[in-house]
Amino acid sequence: MADHAHDTTDAAGSLEEFRRFRERMNAEILGEGNLVVNRFFALDGRAYEGGALDVKTKELLGLVASLVLRCDDCVTYHLVRCREEGVTRAEIFETLSIGLIVGGSITIPHMRRAVDRWGELEKRA
């Protein structure tokens, strides 16, 4: 599921730190047992399952939305998922170009951080 809160770490923060923080906070949030929150998280997770659109396409769509909404945590999450789904560098740049067209020049700083994160993911392969 995507985290829809603005990033509090810079792009140089490690992917492992991002993963650990996300998992820890999701466990705490879900552990509260709030029906609305738990159902929303479940819905968010289900939305990215394969259906008429495959998982890879949905993750690319999530990346565009995250870039347009300027959520660095969300961008990082979808980049990680895109890498797991076998998305290529060329596909990432085409996807970012759509986000740029939709979101305008204000998305450029987020695109920079996205490209930096993608490079980090490529180095881990």
Sequence and secondary structure as in RCSB ss.txt:
>XXXX:A:sequence
MADHAHDTTDAAGSLEEFRRFRERMNAEILGEGNLVVNRFFALDGRAYEGGALDVKTKELLGLVASLVLRCDDCV
TYHLVRCREEGVTRAEIFETLSIGLIVGGSITIPHMRRAVDRWGELEKRA
>XXXX:A:secstr
    S   S TTS HHHHHHHHHHHHHHHHHT  HHHHHHHHHHHHHTS SSS HHHHHHHHHHHHHHHT HHHH
HHHHHHHHHTT  HHHHHHHHHHHHHHH GGGHHHHHHHHHHHHHHHHH 
